[in-house]
Amino acid sequence: MSEINSEEKKYFNQHTYGLGYLSNVRTITPPKGDPYLLVKVGALYGPEDDRSYTYFDCRVIGTAAKEIVKKCAQATNSGETVLVRFILSGIWVVPFIHQQGEKQGQPGASLRANLLSVLMVMINGDVIYTAPPKEEDADSAPAAPAAEAEAIDSPDAAQASGTPCVPEATVAGADSIPPADADEVGGSDHPGAIEAPEVLASSKQSEHLTGTQHVA
């Protein structure tokens, strides 16, 4: 019995790897509980010459990822092009009802996820950070529980009214990714977008972000 109890608990991980642009980095301080970091990720997909985007409102939970996103916050929110390779987990969908515009009264949905790891950062075409090899395994921080999903970035009243939990970017320069309806999974070309193959093959690398710690 003691041998059974001493066995390490195992989990099934469902990770999503991708390449995308960051926007709207912000820290939320709830009335009760600890502050947490949020960021919007516009993930690239589709043909290179006709790319589209899937937008995820992400809670940053990886220890190293938090430090990296914080260091990129000023560049991201001032309108610079910040491209990252990322690992997401715990993707879920939050439904809502459009409150205004042409889709007023119609149902929509917002994609949420946990940002585990940032494997590469490119700002305005220059690679400024690449993660140590073990970062590929992603930080082992637990995914946000389902009970927290509806509470992220929104008071209870907003949920009751059916509005999206995470608002569109409102800070200066946060429109570096074209804003999309919360239920829209594709978008038009990103202004000033960098070709994905060039990103992955780039030999232009500068020093790692100062102070970033790798979590094994």
C-alpha positions as CSV (number, residue, x, y, z in Angstrom):
1,M,0.0,0.0,0.0
2,S,2.8,2.4,0.9
3,E,4.4,1.8,-2.5
4,I,1.2,2.7,-4.3
5,N,0.8,5.9,-2.3
6,S,4.4,6.9,-3.0
7,E,4.0,6.7,-6.8
8,E,4.2,10.0,-8.5
9,K,0.8,11.3,-9.8
10,K,0.7,11.4,-13.6
11,Y,-1.2,13.6,-15.9
12,F,-2.3,13.7,-19.5
13,N,-1.2,17.0,-21.1
14,Q,-2.8,18.6,-24.1
15,H,-0.5,21.2,-25.5
16,T,-0.8,23.5,-28.5
17,Y,2.4,24.7,-30.2
18,G,2.3,27.6,-32.6
19,L,3.7,30.9,-33.9
20,G,1.8,34.1,-33.4
21,Y,1.7,37.8,-32.5
22,L,1.2,39.3,-29.0
23,S,-1.1,42.2,-28.2
24,N,-2.8,43.7,-25.2
25,V,-0.5,42.7,-22.3
26,R,-2.1,43.6,-19.0
27,T,-2.1,42.7,-15.4
28,I,-5.5,42.1,-13.7
29,T,-5.9,42.6,-9.9
30,P,-9.2,41.0,-8.8
31,P,-11.0,42.3,-5.6
32,K,-10.0,39.0,-4.0
33,G,-7.0,36.9,-4.9
34,D,-3.6,37.5,-6.5
35,P,-2.9,39.6,-9.6
36,Y,-2.5,37.7,-12.8
37,L,-1.1,38.4,-16.3
38,L,-3.1,38.3,-19.5
39,V,-2.1,38.6,-23.1
40,K,-3.8,38.1,-26.5
41,V,-2.1,35.7,-28.9
42,G,-2.9,35.9,-32.7
43,A,-1.8,32.4,-33.8
44,L,-0.9,32.0,-37.5
45,Y,-2.3,29.2,-39.6
46,G,-3.0,28.5,-43.3
47,P,-0.9,29.0,-46.5
48,E,2.1,31.3,-46.3
49,D,0.7,33.6,-49.0
50,D,-2.8,33.6,-47.5
51,R,-2.4,33.3,-43.8
52,S,-5.1,33.6,-41.2
53,Y,-5.2,34.0,-37.4
54,T,-6.8,32.3,-34.5
55,Y,-7.1,34.6,-31.5
56,F,-6.6,33.3,-27.9
57,D,-7.1,35.4,-24.8
58,C,-4.4,33.8,-22.6
59,R,-3.6,33.7,-18.9
60,V,0.2,33.5,-18.5
61,I,0.9,30.8,-16.0
62,G,4.5,29.5,-16.9
63,T,7.1,31.0,-14.6
64,A,9.6,31.9,-17.3
65,A,6.7,32.9,-19.7
66,K,5.6,35.5,-17.2
67,E,9.0,37.1,-17.1
68,I,9.3,37.1,-20.9
69,V,5.8,38.6,-21.5
70,K,6.4,41.3,-18.9
71,K,9.7,42.3,-20.6
72,C,7.9,42.4,-23.9
73,A,4.9,44.4,-22.6
74,Q,6.1,47.9,-23.5
75,A,7.1,46.9,-27.0
76,T,3.8,45.0,-27.5
77,N,1.5,47.7,-26.2
78,S,3.3,50.5,-28.0
79,G,2.6,48.9,-31.4
80,E,5.8,47.1,-32.2
81,T,5.6,43.8,-33.9
82,V,6.2,41.0,-31.3
83,L,6.2,37.5,-32.8
84,V,6.6,34.5,-30.5
85,R,6.7,30.7,-30.7
86,F,4.5,29.5,-27.9
87,I,3.0,26.5,-26.0
88,L,-0.6,26.8,-24.9
89,S,-2.7,24.4,-22.7
90,G,-6.2,24.1,-21.4
91,I,-8.0,25.7,-24.3
92,W,-11.7,26.4,-23.6
93,V,-14.5,28.3,-25.2
94,V,-16.6,31.0,-23.4
95,P,-19.9,31.8,-25.1
96,F,-21.5,35.2,-25.0
97,I,-24.2,37.4,-26.7
98,H,-23.1,40.3,-28.9
99,Q,-24.3,43.5,-27.2
100,Q,-23.8,45.9,-30.1
101,G,-23.0,46.3,-33.7
102,E,-24.3,44.3,-36.7
103,K,-24.3,41.1,-34.7
104,Q,-26.2,42.5,-31.7
105,G,-28.2,39.8,-30.1
106,Q,-26.4,37.0,-31.8
107,P,-24.4,34.3,-30.0
108,G,-20.6,34.4,-30.2
109,A,-17.6,32.7,-28.5
110,S,-14.2,33.6,-27.2
111,L,-11.2,31.2,-27.1
112,R,-9.3,31.1,-23.9
113,A,-6.0,29.3,-23.0
114,N,-3.1,29.1,-20.6
115,L,0.2,30.3,-21.9
116,L,2.7,27.8,-20.6
117,S,5.9,28.7,-22.4
118,V,7.5,31.2,-24.9
119,L,10.1,29.4,-26.9
120,M,11.2,32.4,-29.1
121,V,10.7,36.1,-29.2
122,M,11.2,38.3,-32.3
123,I,10.6,42.0,-32.1
124,N,10.5,44.0,-35.4
125,G,12.3,41.2,-37.2
126,D,15.1,40.6,-34.7
127,V,15.2,37.4,-32.6
128,I,15.9,38.6,-29.1
129,Y,15.2,35.4,-27.1
130,T,15.3,31.7,-27.7
131,A,14.5,29.3,-24.9
132,P,16.9,26.6,-23.6
133,P,16.1,23.2,-25.1
134,K,14.3,21.9,-22.0
135,E,11.8,24.7,-22.4
136,E,10.3,22.7,-25.2
137,D,8.7,20.5,-22.5
138,A,6.8,23.6,-21.2
139,D,6.5,24.8,-17.6
140,S,4.7,22.4,-15.4
141,A,2.4,24.9,-13.8
142,P,-1.2,23.6,-13.5
143,A,-3.9,24.8,-15.9
144,A,-6.4,27.2,-14.5
145,P,-9.4,25.3,-13.2
146,A,-12.6,25.5,-15.2
147,A,-14.2,27.4,-12.3
148,E,-11.8,30.2,-12.9
149,A,-12.3,30.3,-16.7
150,E,-15.4,32.5,-16.5
151,A,-13.9,34.8,-13.9
152,I,-10.8,35.8,-15.8
153,D,-10.6,39.5,-16.5
154,S,-14.3,40.1,-15.8
155,P,-16.6,40.7,-12.8
156,D,-19.5,38.5,-12.2
157,A,-21.9,41.1,-13.6
158,A,-20.2,41.0,-17.0
159,Q,-20.8,37.2,-17.2
160,A,-24.4,37.6,-16.2
161,S,-24.9,40.0,-19.0
162,G,-23.3,37.6,-21.5
163,T,-20.5,40.0,-22.5
164,P,-17.0,38.6,-23.3
165,C,-14.8,38.1,-20.3
166,V,-11.7,39.6,-21.8
167,P,-12.2,42.9,-23.7
168,E,-10.6,43.9,-26.9
169,A,-7.3,45.8,-26.7
170,T,-7.8,49.3,-25.3
171,V,-4.2,50.3,-24.5
172,A,-2.2,52.4,-26.8
173,G,-0.7,50.4,-29.7
174,A,-2.5,47.2,-28.7
175,D,-4.1,47.0,-32.2
176,S,-0.9,45.7,-33.7
177,I,-2.9,42.6,-34.3
178,P,-6.1,43.4,-36.3
179,P,-9.0,43.3,-33.8
180,A,-11.3,40.4,-34.4
181,D,-14.8,39.5,-33.2
182,A,-14.4,37.2,-30.2
183,D,-16.1,34.4,-32.2
184,E,-13.9,34.9,-35.3
185,V,-11.1,32.4,-35.8
186,G,-9.6,33.8,-38.9
187,G,-8.4,37.2,-39.9
188,S,-6.9,39.3,-42.7
189,D,-3.1,39.6,-43.1
190,H,-1.3,41.2,-40.2
191,P,0.1,44.6,-41.2
192,G,3.8,44.3,-41.4
193,A,3.6,40.5,-40.8
194,I,6.9,38.6,-41.0
195,E,7.0,35.5,-43.1
196,A,6.8,32.5,-40.9
197,P,9.5,30.5,-42.7
198,E,11.9,33.4,-42.4
199,V,11.2,33.5,-38.7
200,L,12.0,29.9,-38.1
201,A,15.1,30.0,-40.3
202,S,16.4,33.3,-39.0
203,S,20.1,33.3,-38.0
204,K,19.8,36.8,-36.6
205,Q,19.9,36.2,-32.8
206,S,20.8,38.6,-30.1
207,E,21.3,38.0,-26.4
208,H,18.6,36.4,-24.3
209,L,16.3,38.7,-22.4
210,T,18.2,39.8,-19.3
211,G,17.1,38.1,-16.1
212,T,14.8,35.5,-17.7
213,Q,15.0,32.3,-15.8
214,H,14.5,28.9,-17.3
215,V,12.3,26.5,-15.4
216,A,13.3,22.9,-16.0
